[in-house]
Amino acid sequence: MAPKKKARVSERAVNSGKDDGETASPVKQKVGDKRKVSAESGKSKESSESPGSPHYCHWLMKSEPESRFENGIDVKFGIEDLKALSNQTSCWDGVRNYQARNFMRQMKEGQLAFFYHSNCKEPGIAGITEIVKEAYVDHTQFDKKDVHYDATSKADNPKWSMVDVQYQRMMKRFLPLSELKKYHLQHRAKGGPLKDMALFTRARLSVQPLTTEEFDFVLSLEDKEPLRT
């Protein structure tokens, strides 16, 4: 497993007012070719979901890139921290919201996720990671020294799960929350891929699902000039 890093925004942090949402940490395995992002096409090769399906193919995962201490421990973990690891892989631990946990339990190896910087001066999408290990028991829930220790969780019936993610690449340009919000409002009024994006409809979740249409539209923005209003 990757060196211990604090890579989440805790559920407590999302009420600090710096961001619209709640946040969570990100092991190196061979990366499959089945769901790569094509830098040329700007599209994911993932197949589309069936209409109305509760299962998703893409994700947005929030983490704090700026230092913040909980019980003397710095929970900072931005995409640069993930990139700097020797294997560019880490567990995504510390999620303490049931819905966010359930989304992680849906994740499949090879799926892609946007790495979103949260609870900071300029929140937004900084890069792309890949799920390289599907949900398993989050060990931090049993560690009394960890800021995410949960005394109510039992070893024979653990409450919390985590996945492993691997750095794929930085976005060609940082996509700030302010710009994404403009598209959301525009699409909500006139129709468009981001009209129901969870970043705005379920903003406090640290782990959020994305449809293929949402993922591909957001990905296309890195090749465009920032939206002006």
Salt bridges, closest charged atoms under 4 A:
GLU46 OE1 - ARG35 NE 2.20
GLU64 OE2 - ARG68 NH2 2.63
GLU70 OE1 - ARG12 NH2 2.43
GLU70 OE2 - ARG68 NH1 2.92
ASP81 OD2 - LYS76 NZ 2.79
ASP93 OD2 - LYS4 NZ 2.68
ASP93 OD1 - ARG8 NH1 2.58
GLU130 OE1 - LYS36 NZ 3.50
ASP138 OD2 - ARG96 NH1 2.94
ASP146 OD2 - LYS4 NZ 3.79
ASP146 OD2 - LYS6 NZ 1.92
ASP146 OD1 - HIS148 ND1 3.53
GLU179 OE2 - ARG173 NH2 2.75
GLU222 OE2 - ARG169 NH2 2.77
ASP223 OD1 - LYS172 NZ 2.92
